[in-house]
Amino acid sequence: MIETLDIAIFQVKTESTLCDRTSFLRVQNFARSVLGHYVYLEVGSHIGGSLFPHLLDPACEAAISVDPRPATQPDERAQVFHYPENSAARMIAVLSDWVPPTEMAKLITVDLDVSDVRPEVIEPRATLALIDGEHTNTACFSDFVGVLPLMKSECIISFHDANLIADAIVNAERFLDHLGITHETVFLPDTVAVMGLGKLASAVQNQLQPHALDRQSYLDRSQRQLWSHIASVHSPKIHAELERLRSENSQQAEEIERAQKASLDAQTRLDALISSTTWRASAPARALVDCIKRGFAP
């Protein structure tokens, strides 16, 4: 089923599209073809849907799940997603319903942020990784930096939901440039990015590029879709805030209008007083008072 890209192998629920599952299997087949046997490392496993095919794969020597198991986590779409009962114990129970005990023995769980995992814990080093944790650019780039010391120099690192964390992937490429590490990245349907490091860079380009999407079109479209999603999610709040501001502005305009009217009324009364007979008749007395105040004699 792995070799024929039969997505029916995904018996455990996974938050991925049908095309993503085909891409996952394509990457798995690629790893088998260029590495023979491999050690799989996954950041963010939830209940193990994407771990499942690797546990069943005889070419996979070990499957390592690194997941701090948050109950909630933010997302680049400006939303917060909830993961109730998110535990390694629950994942193991779900997987055990489908995976024989001999294959479950390949599973290693680490309930930490990958940046807190010491390299000596992962032995042998992984050769195939999937980063699928918190889908913010900041967290994804942190996960990438944390994964690197746990991998062999020639390795494959893939990303799920690449459309959400495209900036993190581009930053990861620039980081590899800074380190002087050869790399190639392709974007597979729907949202799987695959990066080959070292000698595997050319293999990624040669074997996976024919199945890949146009890079720049994918990045541009992903950004537009992300902005559109954020706008649609938050438009009710934005409209409500605009209505509140309009209401406040309207109230302020009414208060200004009332103050202007009161000022105009006071000026009208003052003009009427000044032009009255009483005001004119009292002019000598007012002048005398002014002189006294200034210290002059009458």
C-alpha positions in Angstrom: 0.0 0.0 0.0 2.9 2.4 0.7 4.6 1.6 -2.6 1.4 2.1 -4.6 0.5 5.4 -2.7 -2.7 3.7 -1.4 -4.1 6.2 1.1 -6.4 3.6 2.5 -3.4 2.7 4.7 -4.3 5.7 6.9 -6.6 3.9 9.3 -6.0 6.3 12.2 -7.5 9.7 11.9 -5.2 12.4 10.6 -5.8 16.1 10.0 -4.7 16.0 6.4 -6.3 16.2 3.0 -6.4 13.2 0.6 -3.7 14.8 -1.5 -1.6 15.4 1.6 -1.8 11.7 2.4 -0.6 10.8 -1.1 2.3 13.3 -0.6 3.1 11.7 2.8 3.4 8.3 1.1 5.4 9.7 -1.8 7.9 11.2 0.7 8.0 7.9 2.6 8.7 6.0 -0.6 11.3 8.5 -1.5 13.0 7.9 1.9 12.9 4.2 1.3 14.5 4.5 -2.2 17.3 6.8 -1.2 18.0 5.6 2.4 16.9 2.0 2.4 16.1 1.9 6.1 15.3 5.1 8.0 14.6 6.5 11.4 11.5 8.7 11.5 11.1 11.7 13.7 7.8 13.6 14.0 7.1 16.9 15.7 3.4 17.1 16.7 1.6 13.8 16.5 -1.7 14.2 18.3 -3.3 10.8 18.0 -0.7 9.4 15.6 -2.4 9.5 12.2 0.7 10.4 10.3 2.9 8.1 12.4 0.8 5.1 11.5 2.2 4.2 8.0 5.8 4.4 9.4 5.0 2.0 12.2 3.8 -0.5 9.7 6.8 0.0 7.3 9.5 -2.6 7.6 12.0 0.0 6.3 11.3 2.2 9.3 13.7 1.2 12.2 12.2 3.6 14.8 9.4 6.2 14.9 10.0 9.0 17.4 7.1 11.3 18.4 8.1 14.6 20.0 5.1 16.5 21.2 4.7 18.7 24.3 1.0 17.8 24.2 -0.6 21.3 24.6 -4.4 21.5 25.3 -4.6 24.5 23.1 -2.2 26.2 20.6 -2.3 29.3 18.4 -2.3 29.3 14.7 -1.0 31.6 11.9 -4.7 32.0 10.9 -5.1 34.1 14.1 -7.2 31.4 15.8 -6.7 29.2 18.8 -7.2 25.4 18.3 -8.1 23.0 21.1 -6.7 19.5 21.6 -8.7 17.9 24.4 -7.2 14.7 26.0 -4.0 15.3 24.1 -1.6 12.8 25.6 0.9 10.2 24.5 -1.0 7.6 26.4 -4.1 8.3 24.4 -2.1 8.1 21.1 -0.6 4.8 22.1 -4.0 3.4 22.9 -5.4 4.5 19.6 -2.5 3.2 17.6 -2.4 -0.1 19.5 -5.9 -0.9 18.1 -4.3 -1.0 14.6 -0.6 -1.8 15.0 0.8 -5.2 16.2 2.8 -5.1 19.4 6.0 -6.0 17.5 5.6 -2.8 15.4 4.5 -0.7 18.3 7.8 -1.5 19.9 9.4 0.9 17.3 7.5 3.9 18.8 9.3 6.3 21.1 7.4 9.2 22.7 9.0 12.4 24.0 6.6 14.8 25.7 8.8 17.9 25.2 9.2 20.8 22.9 11.7 19.6 20.4 14.0 22.5 21.2 14.3 21.0 24.7 15.3 17.5 23.5 19.0 16.7 24.0 20.6 15.2 20.9 22.0 12.2 22.8 18.3 11.2 23.5 17.8 10.5 19.8 20.2 7.6 18.9 20.6 6.7 16.2 19.9 10.1 14.6 16.8 10.5 12.5 17.0 10.6 8.7 13.4 11.5 7.9 11.4 14.1 9.9 7.9 15.7 9.7 7.3 19.0 11.4 3.6 19.3 12.2 3.4 21.1 15.5 2.2 24.6 16.3 1.3 26.3 12.9 2.8 29.7 13.6 5.9 30.8 11.7 7.7 31.5 15.0 7.0 28.0 16.4 7.7 26.2 13.1 11.1 27.8 12.7 11.9 27.0 16.3 10.9 23.4 15.6 13.2 23.3 12.6 16.1 24.6 14.5 15.4 22.1 17.3 15.1 19.2 14.8 18.4 19.8 13.0 20.7 18.5 15.8 18.6 15.3 16.0 19.1 14.5 12.3 22.0 13.0 10.3 23.7 15.4 8.0 22.1 13.8 4.9 18.4 13.8 5.8 14.9 14.7 4.7 12.8 17.2 6.6 9.1 17.7 5.6 6.5 20.2 6.8 2.7 19.8 7.0 0.4 22.7 6.4 3.2 24.5 4.5 0.6 27.0 3.2 0.3 28.4 6.8 4.0 28.4 7.7 5.6 29.3 4.4 7.6 32.1 5.9 9.1 29.7 8.4 10.2 27.4 5.6 11.8 30.3 3.7 13.5 31.4 6.9 14.7 27.7 7.4 16.3 27.8 3.9 18.1 31.1 4.7 19.3 29.5 7.9 20.7 26.6 6.0 22.4 29.0 3.6 24.0 30.7 6.6 25.3 27.3 7.9 26.6 26.4 4.5 24.3 23.3 4.2 23.2 22.3 0.7 19.5 22.0 0.4 16.5 21.8 -2.0 12.8 22.3 -1.2 9.8 21.3 -3.1 6.1 21.8 -2.4 3.8 18.8 -3.0 0.0 18.8 -3.1 -1.8 20.0 -1.1 0.3 21.4 1.8 3.4 19.2 2.2 6.9 20.8 1.8 9.9 18.5 1.5 13.5 19.6 2.1 16.5 17.5 1.2 19.8 18.3 3.0 23.3 17.5 2.0 23.6 14.8 -0.7 19.8 14.3 -0.6 19.2 17.8 -2.0 19.7 16.7 -5.6 17.7 13.6 -5.0 14.7 15.7 -3.8 15.1 17.9 -6.9 15.3 14.9 -9.3 12.7 12.6 -7.8 10.1 14.8 -6.2 10.2 18.0 -8.3 8.2 16.3 -11.1 5.3 15.9 -8.7 5.7 19.4 -7.1 3.8 22.6 -7.5 5.3 25.8 -8.9 7.1 27.3 -5.9 6.4 31.0 -6.4 2.8 30.5 -7.4 2.3 28.3 -4.3 3.9 30.8 -1.9 1.9 33.7 -3.4 -1.4 31.8 -3.3 -0.8 30.7 0.2 -0.2 34.2 1.4 -3.4 35.5 -0.3 -5.5 32.6 1.1 -4.1 33.2 4.6 -4.9 36.9 4.5 -8.4 36.2 3.1 -9.0 33.6 5.9 -7.9 36.0 8.6 -10.1 38.7 7.2 -13.2 36.4 6.9 -12.7 35.1 10.5 -12.3 38.5 12.0 -14.6 40.6 9.8 -17.5 40.3 12.3 -15.3 41.7 15.1 -13.9 44.3 12.7 -17.4 45.4 11.7 -18.6 45.5 15.3 -15.6 47.6 16.3 -16.3 50.0 13.4 -19.9 50.3 14.5 -18.8 51.0 18.0 -16.4 53.8 16.8 -19.2 55.2 14.6 -21.5 55.3 17.6 -18.8 57.0 19.7 -18.1 59.5 17.0 -21.8 60.2 16.6 -22.1 60.8 20.4 -19.1 63.0 20.3 -20.5 64.9 17.3 -23.8 65.4 19.2 -21.9 66.7 22.3 -19.9 69.1 20.1 -23.1 70.3 18.5 -24.7 70.9 21.9 -21.6 72.8 23.2 -21.6 74.9 20.0 -25.3 75.7 20.4 -24.8 76.6 24.1 -21.9 78.9 23.2 -24.0 80.5 20.5 -26.9 81.0 22.9 -24.6 82.6 25.5 -23.1 84.9 22.9 -26.6 85.9 21.7 -27.6 86.7 25.3 -24.4 88.6 25.8 -25.0 90.6 22.6 -28.6 91.3 23.8 -27.4 92.5 27.2 -24.7 94.8 25.7 -27.2 96.4 23.3 -29.9 96.9 26.0 -30.8 100.3 27.5 -29.8 99.2 31.0 -26.3 98.3 29.8 -25.9 101.7 28.1 -27.2 103.6 31.2 -24.8 101.9 33.5 -21.8 102.7 31.3 -20.6 105.7 33.5 -20.7 103.6 36.7 -18.8 100.8 35.1 -16.1 103.3 33.9 -15.8 104.7 37.4 -15.4 101.2 38.8 -12.7 100.4 36.2 -10.8 103.6 37.1 -10.9 102.8 40.8 -9.6 99.3 40.1 -6.7 100.8 38.1 -5.9 103.2 41.0 -6.9 106.4 39.2 -8.8 109.3 40.7 -12.3 110.0 39.3 
